[in-house]
Amino acid sequence: MEKKIQLADGESQRDLVNQLLGQIQMANSFARFADVVSLQKLKHIKETKAYKAVSGMGAVSADGEKIADVGTWEGFCSALGMSKSKVDEDLLNLSAFGEDALKKMASMGIGYRDLRQYRRLPDDDRAALTEAAKTGDKDTLLDLAETLIEKHSKEKAALKNEIATSETLVNNLKRNFDTVNNKKLALEDEVARLRPRTLMPGVAEFDARTFEVRHEAAGLEYGARIQMDALDTLFIEVLQDAEVDAETESLRLKAVGLAAGAMLARALDLYERVKEGLGGEMPVKPHGDLMLTSDEKDMLHAGVMLLNANFERGREARKMTVDDEVNKHRTGPGRRKGSKNKSGGEK
């Protein structure tokens, strides 16, 4: 019974795809594509992978080029007379603005470059643009877009200033920390030289170098936790990004997976080598932390603050670098400030 249902579903998907291809051919012009099929139907076909129902079928594009397999998303888009990248961007715009607002924008001559800028706006601002587009008034839409983009640019500039100020503060804190830490280490060395070694429950007596190794190991462990938590956060952000298609999401997830795999492989290699050095027995960590003295805990706490500050500074710097690279290829807002309404638009 289940097999019959699956066959019926497959036939239904194949009928949908064949019907769509037939409608396109009957239109006699790929320029009338928007009149033949809606983006909503294309969205459904992509999300359900209905195009796979015609897997193995060949075709010829409007330009006379042979399409080896219409049963792939790229081949299916080519059979419709469109590139995969254009259809994917149309679907992103559909998700961002909705079908009604998108049609209004198209009739006003709003081009892809402007729509990309609108998509980058915060959700509330993008919703306001969507409502303005539904009115059909191009001047109102462009004026609002110009205002929102300018506001967004100012907010970004203010954020950059805050980051620069934070970097200065972090650098000052680091210098102060280094000075205080050096003095503290010097005093601890002197105290360690003048007094007998202290014993801790379950821990053997240790010398100054052992103290350094314990402190450094604890700090490196926390630094690794920060990196792993950041990778976990990045993984969640990729999953929650509703604007990207499945193929792009898969590429991003693979990048996160490769990073996680590399971390795991490196950690396992180090673990096995340390285990071998200990004769096959690894220590059990109570409560997930080393057994530290009060002095060691104080030093670790100060080091953790610096690790967090450096990590946040590095992450913001990487984000700003990516944004600057993207902006190099961007020509600016949808229209210059003070420009008049023009007929047509970027296609």
C-alpha positions in Angstrom: 0.0 0.0 0.0 2.8 2.4 1.0 4.6 1.7 -2.3 1.5 2.5 -4.3 1.2 5.8 -2.5 4.8 6.7 -3.2 4.3 5.8 -6.9 1.2 8.0 -7.0 3.1 10.9 -5.4 5.9 10.5 -8.0 3.4 10.5 -10.9 1.8 13.6 -9.4 5.1 15.4 -9.2 6.0 14.3 -12.8 2.6 15.6 -14.0 3.2 19.0 -12.3 6.7 19.4 -13.9 5.5 18.2 -17.4 2.5 20.6 -17.2 4.8 23.5 -16.3 7.2 22.7 -19.1 4.3 22.4 -21.5 2.9 25.8 -20.5 6.3 27.4 -21.1 6.5 25.9 -24.6 3.0 27.1 -25.4 3.8 30.6 -24.4 6.1 30.8 -27.5 8.3 33.4 -25.7 10.3 33.0 -22.6 9.8 36.7 -22.0 6.3 35.8 -21.0 7.6 33.5 -18.3 6.0 35.6 -15.5 2.6 35.3 -17.1 2.9 31.5 -17.3 4.2 30.4 -13.9 4.3 32.1 -10.5 7.3 32.2 -8.3 5.2 30.4 -5.7 4.9 27.4 -7.9 8.6 27.5 -8.6 9.2 27.7 -4.8 7.0 24.6 -4.3 8.9 22.7 -7.1 12.3 23.5 -5.6 11.3 22.8 -1.9 9.7 19.4 -2.8 12.4 18.6 -5.4 9.6 17.9 -7.9 11.9 18.5 -10.8 13.6 15.2 -10.0 10.4 13.5 -11.3 11.8 14.1 -14.9 15.3 12.9 -14.0 17.3 11.8 -17.1 15.1 13.7 -19.5 17.1 15.9 -22.0 15.9 19.1 -23.6 17.0 22.1 -25.7 17.1 25.6 -24.2 15.7 28.7 -25.8 19.2 29.5 -27.0 19.5 26.1 -28.7 21.9 24.6 -26.2 21.4 21.0 -25.2 20.4 20.3 -21.6 21.7 16.9 -20.5 19.3 16.4 -17.6 16.1 18.5 -16.8 15.8 16.5 -13.6 18.4 18.7 -11.8 17.5 22.1 -10.4 20.0 23.8 -12.7 18.8 21.8 -15.7 15.2 22.5 -14.9 15.9 26.3 -14.7 17.7 26.2 -18.0 14.7 24.4 -19.6 12.5 27.3 -18.4 14.9 29.7 -20.1 16.4 31.1 -16.9 19.7 30.7 -15.0 19.7 28.9 -11.7 21.3 31.9 -10.0 18.5 34.2 -11.2 15.7 31.9 -10.1 17.4 31.4 -6.7 17.6 35.2 -6.3 14.0 35.6 -7.3 13.0 33.1 -4.6 15.1 34.9 -2.0 13.2 38.1 -3.0 9.9 36.2 -2.8 10.7 35.1 0.8 11.9 38.6 1.8 9.0 40.7 0.4 6.1 38.4 -0.6 4.6 37.9 -4.1 2.4 41.0 -4.1 5.0 43.5 -3.1 7.6 41.9 -5.4 5.3 42.3 -8.4 4.6 45.9 -7.5 8.4 46.6 -7.2 9.0 44.9 -10.6 6.3 47.1 -12.2 8.0 50.2 -10.7 11.3 49.2 -12.3 13.1 48.2 -9.0 16.1 46.2 -10.1 18.0 43.3 -8.5 20.7 45.6 -7.1 18.2 47.6 -5.1 16.4 44.5 -4.0 19.7 43.1 -2.6 20.1 46.2 -0.6 16.5 46.0 0.7 17.0 42.4 1.8 20.0 43.4 3.9 17.9 45.8 6.0 16.6 44.7 9.5 13.3 42.8 9.5 11.2 45.8 10.7 12.6 48.1 8.0 12.2 45.5 5.3 8.5 45.0 6.4 8.0 48.8 6.2 9.4 48.7 2.6 7.1 45.8 1.7 4.0 47.7 2.9 5.2 50.8 1.0 5.6 48.8 -2.2 2.0 47.5 -2.0 0.7 51.0 -2.3 2.2 51.2 -5.8 3.7 54.7 -5.2 7.3 54.5 -6.5 8.3 57.9 -5.0 7.1 56.9 -1.6 8.9 53.6 -1.8 12.2 55.1 -3.0 12.1 57.9 -0.4 11.5 55.4 2.4 14.2 53.1 1.1 16.7 56.0 0.9 15.9 57.0 4.5 16.2 53.4 5.8 19.4 52.7 4.0 20.9 56.0 5.2 19.8 55.1 8.8 21.3 51.6 8.5 24.6 53.1 7.2 24.8 55.5 10.2 24.1 52.7 12.6 26.8 50.6 11.0 29.3 53.6 11.2 28.4 54.1 14.9 29.0 50.4 15.5 32.4 50.6 13.9 33.2 53.5 16.2 32.1 51.5 19.2 34.3 48.6 18.1 37.3 50.9 17.6 36.7 52.3 21.1 36.4 48.8 22.5 39.6 47.8 20.8 41.5 50.7 22.4 40.0 49.8 25.8 41.0 46.1 25.3 44.6 47.1 24.3 44.8 49.3 27.5 43.5 46.5 29.6 45.9 44.0 28.1 48.9 46.3 28.8 47.7 46.8 32.4 47.1 43.0 32.7 50.5 42.2 31.4 52.1 44.6 33.8 50.2 43.3 36.8 50.6 39.7 35.8 54.3 40.1 35.4 54.6 41.6 38.9 52.3 38.9 40.3 54.4 36.1 38.7 57.6 37.6 40.0 56.1 37.8 43.5 54.8 34.2 43.3 58.2 33.0 42.2 59.8 34.8 45.2 57.2 33.4 47.6 57.6 29.9 46.2 61.3 30.2 46.7 61.0 31.3 50.3 58.3 28.9 51.6 57.8 25.2 51.6 55.6 23.7 48.8 51.9 23.4 49.7 50.0 20.2 49.2 46.4 20.0 47.9 44.0 17.1 48.4 44.6 14.4 45.8 47.4 16.4 44.1 51.1 15.7 44.6 53.6 18.4 45.6 54.7 20.4 42.6 57.5 22.9 41.8 57.3 26.3 40.0 57.5 24.8 36.5 54.7 22.4 37.3 52.7 25.4 38.6 53.2 27.1 35.2 52.2 24.0 33.2 49.0 23.6 35.2 48.1 27.3 34.8 48.8 27.3 31.1 46.9 24.0 30.5 43.9 25.4 32.3 44.0 28.6 30.2 44.4 26.7 26.9 41.5 24.4 27.8 39.2 27.4 28.3 40.4 29.0 25.1 39.5 25.8 23.3 36.0 25.9 24.9 35.6 29.5 23.6 36.4 28.3 20.0 34.1 25.3 20.2 31.2 27.4 21.6 31.8 30.0 18.8 31.6 27.2 16.2 28.4 25.9 17.8 26.9 29.4 17.6 27.9 29.6 14.0 26.3 26.3 13.3 23.0 27.5 14.9 23.1 30.7 12.9 23.5 28.8 9.6 20.5 26.6 10.5 18.4 29.7 11.4 19.2 31.7 8.2 15.8 31.5 6.3 17.0 33.6 3.4 19.3 31.0 1.8 18.4 28.1 -0.4 19.1 24.5 0.5 22.3 24.2 -1.7 23.9 27.3 -0.1 22.9 26.1 3.4 24.5 22.7 2.6 27.8 24.5 1.6 27.8 26.5 4.8 27.1 23.4 7.0 29.9 21.5 5.3 32.3 24.4 6.2 31.3 24.2 9.8 31.5 20.4 9.7 35.0 20.5 8.3 36.1 22.8 11.1 34.5 20.6 13.7 36.1 17.5 12.2 39.5 19.1 12.2 39.2 20.2 15.8 38.0 16.7 16.8 40.8 14.9 14.9 43.5 17.2 16.5 42.0 16.7 20.0 41.9 12.9 19.6 45.4 12.8 18.3 46.7 14.8 21.3 44.6 12.8 23.7 46.0 9.5 22.5 49.6 10.8 22.7 49.2 12.1 26.2 47.4 8.8 27.2 50.4 6.8 25.8 52.7 9.1 27.8 50.8 8.2 31.0 51.0 4.5 30.4 47.4 4.2 29.1 45.6 5.8 32.0 44.1 9.3 31.7 43.2 11.4 34.8 39.5 12.0 35.6 38.7 15.7 35.9 36.4 16.4 38.9 33.5 18.7 37.9 35.2 19.4 34.5 38.0 21.5 35.9 41.5 21.0 37.1 42.0 20.9 40.9 43.4 24.5 41.3 44.8 26.4 44.3 43.2 29.7 45.1 46.1 31.5 43.5 45.8 29.5 40.3 42.1 30.2 40.2 42.7 34.0 40.5 45.2 33.9 37.7 43.0 31.8 35.5 40.1 34.2 36.0 42.2 37.1 34.9 43.4 35.1 31.9 39.8 34.1 30.9 38.8 37.8 30.8 41.6 38.5 28.4 40.8 35.5 26.3 37.1 36.5 25.9 38.1 40.1 25.1 40.6 39.0 22.4 38.2 36.5 20.9 35.4 39.1 20.6 37.8 41.6 19.1 39.0 39.1 16.5 35.4 38.1 15.6 34.4 41.7 15.0 37.5 42.4 13.0 36.8 39.4 10.8 33.2 40.5 10.3 34.2 44.1 9.4 36.8 42.7 6.9 34.1 40.6 5.1 31.7 43.6 5.1 34.3 45.8 3.6 35.1 43.3 0.9 31.4 43.1 0.0 31.0 46.9 -0.1 33.9 47.2 -2.6 31.6 45.5 -5.2 28.5 47.6 -4.2 27.7 50.8 -6.1 25.5 52.4 -3.5 21.8 52.9 -2.6 19.0 52.4 -5.0 19.2 56.0 -6.3 21.3 59.0 -5.4 20.0 61.4 -2.8 17.8 64.1 -4.5 17.4 62.2 -7.8 14.1 62.4 -9.6 11.8 59.5 -10.4 12.8 57.7 -13.7 10.8 55.4 -15.8 11.9 51.8 -16.2 14.7 50.4 -14.0 17.5 47.9 -13.7 16.5 44.5 -15.0 
